[in-house]
Amino acid sequence: MTANNAPADTAIAGARSPAPGPAGRPYAARAAAADAATGSSLANCPVAARLLRLMDAKRTNLCVAADVTTKADLLRIAETVGPHICVLKTHIDIVEDFDRDLVDRLAELADRHDFLIFEDRKFADIGNTVHLQYTKGPFQIARWAHITNAHAVPGDGILRGLAQAGEPLGRGLLVLAEMSSAGTLAAGAYSAAAVEMARRHRPFVFGFIAMKRYDPPASDPDEDWVYMTPGVGIPAAVAGDALGQQYRSPRDVVLGSGCDVIIVGRAVYAGAADNAEVAARAAEFRRLGWEAYLERTGQA
């Protein structure tokens, strides 16, 4: 596996016609392929089909990461950004006043505003344990989260354990191939091994958390995955934090690196004066991400 790691400025400057392969295809065409029973590497993948279809319909590739610690704040952000997003990303285990009503209300908001819920659980244990973590305990993630994710460290058993619970419910999984923090060990040979592992567990695994799109194998030049990329901000306005987070622009991520969904967190809501400002920030990220997608696919 090799990465599409051309310098961002070079890739952006040359973007005048659709990018090669799946990266250059409109979301609607990729959704149709995911809906089909065969003929695509995303075939028979209901989560990928639904996500790509709603991205096309809503004209958004924005995921907001609502990393807040109260039920009221999480619901407020979900309600405010809902019209602008394709995915809401949660860390449900940091919500201090979690209850079942919270996830029921999140599900109602997801239906009303047409977005998917991604619980950023980052599972990292043996298959039996993650199966229990996914389905039991106070959170029962498989019941309400359309998408979750997992590290590749434990080997194939982790994906089998999660698939046993999630696949019958129509859920989907992203494998963590890379991370956006400084000094991450999820890179190079590790990322290559994570991609190989993911290939063995389609269609439940439909994509990656990654910083760039990977070149497909020679045996399957049209191989398609959904790429979701964290650490997105407006670098001129949002510096990295003291804990190693690094930020890139929507244009760099979508056009320069060929990724599909930009994950934006604190840049949307931190320090906002009111809900109107949160909505305005979300709308601006939505615009920037969508314009980069249109340029990448030759629709600009």
DRENDO-1510 file (C-alpha; in Angstrom, 1 decimal, always signed):
<recs>
REC; n; res; u; v; w
REC; 1; MET; +0.0; +0.0; +0.0 .
REC; 2; THR; +1.3; +3.4; -0.9 .
REC; 3; ALA; -0.2; +6.8; +0.2 .
REC; 4; ASN; -1.4; +9.5; -2.1 .
REC; 5; ASN; +1.1; +11.8; -0.5 .
REC; 6; ALA; +1.8; +14.4; -3.1 .
REC; 7; PRO; +2.5; +17.8; -1.6 .
REC; 8; ALA; -0.8; +19.5; -0.9 .
REC; 9; ASP; +0.1; +22.6; -2.9 .
REC; 10; THR; +1.0; +20.6; -5.9 .
REC; 11; ALA; -2.2; +18.5; -5.8 .
REC; 12; ILE; -4.3; +21.6; -5.4 .
REC; 13; ALA; -2.7; +23.6; -8.1 .
REC; 14; GLY; -3.2; +20.7; -10.6 .
REC; 15; ALA; -6.9; +20.1; -9.8 .
REC; 16; ARG; -8.6; +21.1; -13.0 .
REC; 17; SER; -10.3; +17.8; -13.9 .
REC; 18; PRO; -11.7; +15.0; -11.8 .
REC; 19; ALA; -9.2; +13.1; -9.7 .
REC; 20; PRO; -8.5; +9.5; -10.9 .
REC; 21; GLY; -10.4; +6.6; -9.6 .
REC; 22; PRO; -13.1; +6.7; -6.9 .
REC; 23; ALA; -11.8; +10.0; -5.5 .
REC; 24; GLY; -12.9; +11.8; -8.7 .
REC; 25; ARG; -16.5; +10.3; -8.7 .
REC; 26; PRO; -19.5; +12.1; -7.3 .
REC; 27; TYR; -20.8; +10.9; -4.0 .
REC; 28; ALA; -24.1; +9.9; -5.7 .
REC; 29; ALA; -22.3; +7.5; -8.1 .
REC; 30; ARG; -20.4; +6.0; -5.2 .
REC; 31; ALA; -23.6; +5.6; -3.2 .
REC; 32; ALA; -25.2; +3.8; -6.1 .
REC; 33; ALA; -22.2; +1.4; -6.2 .
REC; 34; ALA; -22.5; +0.8; -2.5 .
REC; 35; ASP; -26.2; +0.0; -2.9 .
REC; 36; ALA; -25.5; -2.7; -5.5 .
REC; 37; ALA; -25.0; -6.3; -4.5 .
REC; 38; THR; -21.8; -6.7; -6.5 .
REC; 39; GLY; -19.4; -4.7; -8.8 .
REC; 40; SER; -17.8; -2.3; -6.3 .
REC; 41; SER; -15.5; -2.7; -3.3 .
REC; 42; LEU; -18.2; -0.8; -1.4 .
REC; 43; ALA; -21.0; -3.1; -2.7 .
REC; 44; ASN; -23.6; -4.4; -0.2 .
REC; 45; CYS; -22.6; -1.8; +2.3 .
REC; 46; PRO; -25.7; +0.0; +3.6 .
REC; 47; VAL; -24.0; +2.5; +5.9 .
REC; 48; ALA; -21.6; +3.7; +3.1 .
REC; 49; ALA; -24.6; +4.0; +0.7 .
REC; 50; ARG; -26.7; +5.9; +3.1 .
REC; 51; LEU; -23.8; +8.2; +4.1 .
REC; 52; LEU; -22.7; +9.0; +0.5 .
REC; 53; ARG; -26.3; +9.5; -0.6 .
REC; 54; LEU; -27.1; +12.0; +2.2 .
REC; 55; MET; -23.9; +13.9; +1.6 .
REC; 56; ASP; -24.9; +14.3; -2.0 .
REC; 57; ALA; -28.5; +15.3; -1.1 .
REC; 58; LYS; -27.5; +17.8; +1.7 .
REC; 59; ARG; -24.4; +19.0; -0.2 .
REC; 60; THR; -22.2; +18.5; +2.9 .
REC; 61; ASN; -19.1; +16.5; +3.8 .
REC; 62; LEU; -18.9; +18.0; +7.3 .
REC; 63; CYS; -18.8; +15.9; +10.5 .
REC; 64; VAL; -18.9; +17.9; +13.7 .
REC; 65; ALA; -17.1; +16.3; +16.7 .
REC; 66; ALA; -19.1; +17.3; +19.7 .
REC; 67; ASP; -16.6; +16.6; +22.5 .
REC; 68; VAL; -18.6; +18.1; +25.4 .
REC; 69; THR; -19.4; +16.7; +28.8 .
REC; 70; THR; -23.0; +17.5; +29.4 .
REC; 71; LYS; -26.2; +16.2; +27.9 .
REC; 72; ALA; -27.5; +19.7; +27.4 .
REC; 73; ASP; -24.5; +20.9; +25.5 .
REC; 74; LEU; -24.4; +17.8; +23.3 .
REC; 75; LEU; -28.1; +18.1; +22.3 .
REC; 76; ARG; -27.7; +21.9; +21.8 .
REC; 77; ILE; -24.8; +21.4; +19.4 .
REC; 78; ALA; -26.5; +18.5; +17.6 .
REC; 79; GLU; -29.6; +20.7; +17.1 .
REC; 80; THR; -27.6; +23.7; +16.0 .
REC; 81; VAL; -25.3; +22.0; +13.5 .
REC; 82; GLY; -27.7; +19.3; +12.3 .
REC; 83; PRO; -28.8; +21.1; +9.1 .
REC; 84; HIS; -25.2; +21.5; +8.1 .
REC; 85; ILE; -23.6; +18.1; +8.7 .
REC; 86; CYS; -23.6; +14.6; +7.3 .
REC; 87; VAL; -22.3; +13.0; +10.6 .
REC; 88; LEU; -22.3; +13.9; +14.3 .
REC; 89; LYS; -19.3; +12.4; +16.1 .
REC; 90; THR; -19.7; +11.7; +19.8 .
REC; 91; HIS; -17.6; +10.6; +22.8 .
REC; 92; ILE; -20.5; +9.3; +24.8 .
REC; 93; ASP; -18.4; +8.2; +27.7 .
REC; 94; ILE; -17.4; +11.7; +28.6 .
REC; 95; VAL; -21.0; +12.9; +29.2 .
REC; 96; GLU; -21.2; +13.2; +32.9 .
REC; 97; ASP; -25.1; +13.1; +33.1 .
REC; 98; PHE; -25.6; +10.4; +30.4 .
REC; 99; ASP; -28.9; +8.6; +30.3 .
REC; 100; ARG; -30.9; +6.6; +27.8 .
REC; 101; ASP; -33.0; +9.7; +27.0 .
REC; 102; LEU; -29.9; +11.4; +25.6 .
REC; 103; VAL; -29.3; +8.8; +22.8 .
REC; 104; ASP; -33.0; +8.6; +22.1 .
REC; 105; ARG; -33.0; +12.3; +21.5 .
REC; 106; LEU; -29.9; +12.2; +19.4 .
REC; 107; ALA; -31.5; +9.6; +17.3 .
REC; 108; GLU; -34.6; +11.9; +16.8 .
REC; 109; LEU; -32.3; +14.7; +15.8 .
REC; 110; ALA; -30.4; +12.5; +13.4 .
REC; 111; ASP; -33.7; +11.5; +11.7 .
REC; 112; ARG; -35.0; +15.1; +11.6 .
REC; 113; HIS; -31.9; +16.6; +10.2 .
REC; 114; ASP; -30.7; +13.6; +8.2 .
REC; 115; PHE; -27.3; +12.9; +9.6 .
REC; 116; LEU; -25.6; +9.8; +10.9 .
REC; 117; ILE; -24.2; +9.3; +14.4 .
REC; 118; PHE; -20.6; +8.2; +14.8 .
REC; 119; GLU; -19.5; +7.1; +18.3 .
REC; 120; ASP; -15.8; +7.6; +18.4 .
REC; 121; ARG; -15.2; +4.7; +20.7 .
REC; 122; LYS; -11.8; +3.5; +19.3 .
REC; 123; PHE; -12.2; -0.1; +20.4 .
REC; 124; ALA; -8.9; -1.7; +21.1 .
REC; 125; ASP; -9.4; -5.1; +22.8 .
REC; 126; ILE; -10.0; -8.7; +22.0 .
REC; 127; GLY; -13.1; -9.8; +20.1 .
REC; 128; ASN; -15.2; -11.0; +22.9 .
REC; 129; THR; -14.5; -7.9; +25.1 .
REC; 130; VAL; -15.3; -5.4; +22.3 .
REC; 131; HIS; -18.5; -7.3; +21.5 .
REC; 132; LEU; -19.6; -6.7; +25.1 .
REC; 133; GLN; -18.4; -3.1; +25.1 .
REC; 134; TYR; -20.3; -2.5; +21.9 .
REC; 135; THR; -23.6; -4.0; +23.0 .
REC; 136; LYS; -23.8; -4.0; +26.8 .
REC; 137; GLY; -23.2; -1.7; +29.8 .
REC; 138; PRO; -24.8; +1.7; +30.2 .
REC; 139; PHE; -24.1; +2.9; +26.6 .
REC; 140; GLN; -25.1; +0.0; +24.4 .
REC; 141; ILE; -23.5; +1.7; +21.5 .
REC; 142; ALA; -24.7; -0.7; +18.8 .
REC; 143; ARG; -28.3; +0.2; +19.6 .
REC; 144; TRP; -28.0; +3.9; +18.5 .
REC; 145; ALA; -24.7; +4.6; +16.7 .
REC; 146; HIS; -24.7; +4.1; +12.9 .
REC; 147; ILE; -20.9; +4.2; +12.8 .
REC; 148; THR; -18.1; +3.4; +15.3 .
REC; 149; ASN; -14.4; +2.7; +14.9 .
REC; 150; ALA; -11.6; +0.4; +16.1 .
REC; 151; HIS; -7.8; +0.2; +16.3 .
REC; 152; ALA; -6.1; -2.6; +14.3 .
REC; 153; VAL; -3.7; -3.5; +17.1 .
REC; 154; PRO; -5.6; -6.5; +18.5 .
REC; 155; GLY; -5.8; -8.2; +15.0 .
REC; 156; ASP; -8.7; -9.6; +13.1 .
REC; 157; GLY; -10.6; -10.8; +16.1 .
REC; 158; ILE; -11.6; -7.2; +17.1 .
REC; 159; LEU; -13.3; -6.7; +13.7 .
REC; 160; ARG; -15.1; -10.1; +13.9 .
REC; 161; GLY; -16.3; -9.4; +17.4 .
REC; 162; LEU; -17.8; -6.0; +16.4 .
REC; 163; ALA; -19.2; -7.3; +13.2 .
REC; 164; GLN; -21.1; -10.1; +14.9 .
REC; 165; ALA; -23.1; -7.4; +16.8 .
REC; 166; GLY; -23.1; -4.5; +14.3 .
REC; 167; GLU; -23.7; -6.1; +10.9 .
REC; 168; PRO; -27.1; -7.5; +11.7 .
REC; 169; LEU; -28.2; -4.0; +12.8 .
REC; 170; GLY; -26.9; -2.4; +9.6 .
REC; 171; ARG; -24.1; -0.6; +11.3 .
REC; 172; GLY; -20.6; +0.1; +9.9 .
REC; 173; LEU; -17.1; +0.4; +11.1 .
REC; 174; LEU; -14.1; +2.6; +10.4 .
REC; 175; VAL; -10.6; +1.3; +11.0 .
REC; 176; LEU; -8.1; +3.8; +12.5 .
REC; 177; ALA; -5.3; +3.7; +10.0 .
REC; 178; GLU; -3.9; +7.1; +11.0 .
REC; 179; MET; -4.4; +9.8; +13.7 .
REC; 180; SER; -4.0; +13.5; +13.6 .
REC; 181; SER; -1.9; +13.9; +16.8 .
REC; 182; ALA; +1.8; +14.7; +16.8 .
REC; 183; GLY; +4.0; +11.6; +17.2 .
REC; 184; THR; +1.3; +9.1; +16.4 .
REC; 185; LEU; +2.5; +5.5; +15.9 .
REC; 186; ALA; -0.4; +4.8; +13.5 .
REC; 187; ALA; +1.6; +5.4; +10.4 .
REC; 188; GLY; +3.7; +3.7; +7.8 .
REC; 189; ALA; +3.8; -0.1; +8.0 .
REC; 190; TYR; +1.1; +0.0; +10.7 .
REC; 191; SER; -1.3; +1.9; +8.4 .
REC; 192; ALA; -0.6; -0.6; +5.6 .
REC; 193; ALA; -1.4; -3.5; +7.8 .
REC; 194; ALA; -4.6; -1.9; +9.0 .
REC; 195; VAL; -5.7; -1.5; +5.4 .
REC; 196; GLU; -5.0; -5.1; +4.6 .
REC; 197; MET; -7.0; -6.2; +7.7 .
REC; 198; ALA; -9.9; -4.0; +6.7 .
REC; 199; ARG; -10.0; -5.6; +3.3 .
REC; 200; ARG; -10.8; -8.9; +5.0 .
REC; 201; HIS; -13.8; -7.6; +6.8 .
REC; 202; ARG; -16.0; -5.9; +4.2 .
REC; 203; PRO; -18.7; -4.8; +4.0 .
REC; 204; PHE; -19.0; -4.1; +7.8 .
REC; 205; VAL; -15.7; -2.2; +7.5 .
REC; 206; PHE; -16.4; +0.5; +4.9 .
REC; 207; GLY; -13.6; +3.0; +5.5 .
REC; 208; PHE; -10.9; +4.6; +7.5 .
REC; 209; ILE; -9.9; +7.3; +9.9 .
REC; 210; ALA; -6.9; +8.5; +7.9 .
REC; 211; MET; -5.0; +11.6; +6.9 .
REC; 212; LYS; -4.9; +10.8; +3.2 .
REC; 213; ARG; -6.5; +8.5; +0.6 .
REC; 214; TYR; -4.4; +5.4; -0.1 .
REC; 215; ASP; -3.6; +4.2; -3.6 .
REC; 216; PRO; -5.6; +1.1; -4.5 .
REC; 217; PRO; -3.8; -2.2; -5.2 .
REC; 218; ALA; -2.9; -3.0; -8.8 .
REC; 219; SER; -5.4; -5.9; -8.7 .
REC; 220; ASP; -8.3; -3.5; -8.0 .
REC; 221; PRO; -7.6; +0.0; -9.3 .
REC; 222; ASP; -11.2; +1.0; -8.5 .
REC; 223; GLU; -11.1; +0.0; -4.9 .
REC; 224; ASP; -13.2; +2.4; -2.9 .
REC; 225; TRP; -13.4; +3.3; +0.8 .
REC; 226; VAL; -14.9; +6.2; +2.7 .
REC; 227; TYR; -12.1; +8.4; +4.3 .
REC; 228; MET; -12.9; +10.5; +7.3 .
REC; 229; THR; -10.2; +12.9; +8.5 .
REC; 230; PRO; -9.9; +14.6; +11.9 .
REC; 231; GLY; -7.9; +17.6; +12.9 .
REC; 232; VAL; -9.6; +20.0; +10.5 .
REC; 233; GLY; -9.7; +23.7; +11.2 .
REC; 234; ILE; -8.7; +26.9; +9.6 .
REC; 235; PRO; -5.0; +27.0; +10.4 .
REC; 236; ALA; -4.7; +30.7; +10.3 .
REC; 237; ALA; -7.3; +31.0; +13.0 .
REC; 238; VAL; -7.0; +27.7; +15.0 .
REC; 239; ALA; -3.6; +26.7; +16.4 .
REC; 240; GLY; -2.8; +23.1; +17.5 .
REC; 241; ASP; -3.4; +22.5; +21.2 .
REC; 242; ALA; -0.9; +21.8; +24.0 .
REC; 243; LEU; -1.8; +18.1; +23.8 .
REC; 244; GLY; -0.5; +17.4; +20.3 .
REC; 245; GLN; -3.5; +18.0; +18.1 .
REC; 246; GLN; -2.6; +19.4; +14.6 .
REC; 247; TYR; -4.9; +21.2; +12.2 .
REC; 248; ARG; -5.3; +21.2; +8.5 .
REC; 249; SER; -7.6; +23.1; +6.2 .
REC; 250; PRO; -10.7; +21.6; +4.6 .
REC; 251; ARG; -9.2; +22.3; +1.1 .
REC; 252; ASP; -6.0; +20.5; +2.0 .
REC; 253; VAL; -7.8; +17.4; +3.4 .
REC; 254; VAL; -10.5; +17.1; +0.6 .
REC; 255; LEU; -8.7; +18.3; -2.5 .
REC; 256; GLY; -5.0; +17.8; -1.6 .
REC; 257; SER; -5.3; +14.5; +0.2 .
REC; 258; GLY; -8.5; +13.1; -1.4 .
REC; 259; CYS; -10.5; +12.4; +1.8 .
REC; 260; ASP; -14.2; +12.4; +1.9 .
REC; 261; VAL; -15.4; +13.7; +5.3 .
REC; 262; ILE; -13.8; +16.5; +7.3 .
REC; 263; ILE; -14.1; +16.2; +11.0 .
REC; 264; VAL; -14.2; +19.5; +12.8 .
REC; 265; GLY; -14.6; +19.9; +16.5 .
REC; 266; ARG; -13.7; +22.8; +18.8 .
REC; 267; ALA; -13.3; +25.2; +15.8 .
REC; 268; VAL; -17.1; +25.0; +15.4 .
REC; 269; TYR; -18.3; +25.7; +19.0 .
REC; 270; ALA; -15.4; +26.6; +21.3 .
REC; 271; GLY; -15.8; +30.2; +22.5 .
REC; 272; ALA; -18.9; +30.9; +20.4 .
REC; 273; ALA; -21.0; +33.6; +21.8 .
REC; 274; ASP; -24.3; +31.9; +21.0 .
REC; 275; ASN; -25.9; +29.2; +18.9 .
REC; 276; ALA; -26.1; +31.5; +15.9 .
REC; 277; GLU; -22.3; +31.8; +15.8 .
REC; 278; VAL; -22.0; +28.0; +16.1 .
REC; 279; ALA; -24.4; +27.6; +13.2 .
REC; 280; ALA; -22.4; +30.2; +11.1 .
REC; 281; ARG; -19.1; +28.4; +11.8 .
REC; 282; ALA; -20.6; +25.1; +10.8 .
REC; 283; ALA; -22.0; +26.6; +7.6 .
REC; 284; GLU; -18.6; +28.0; +6.7 .
REC; 285; PHE; -16.8; +24.7; +7.2 .
REC; 286; ARG; -19.6; +23.1; +5.2 .
REC; 287; ARG; -19.0; +25.5; +2.3 .
REC; 288; LEU; -15.2; +25.1; +2.4 .
REC; 289; GLY; -15.4; +21.3; +2.4 .
REC; 290; TRP; -18.1; +21.1; -0.3 .
REC; 291; GLU; -16.2; +23.5; -2.6 .
REC; 292; ALA; -13.1; +21.4; -2.3 .
REC; 293; TYR; -15.1; +18.3; -3.2 .
REC; 294; LEU; -16.7; +19.9; -6.2 .
REC; 295; GLU; -13.2; +20.9; -7.5 .
REC; 296; ARG; -11.8; +17.4; -6.8 .
REC; 297; THR; -14.6; +15.8; -8.8 .
REC; 298; GLY; -14.5; +18.3; -11.7 .
REC; 299; GLN; -17.9; +19.9; -10.8 .
REC; 300; ALA; -16.6; +23.3; -9.8 .
</recs>
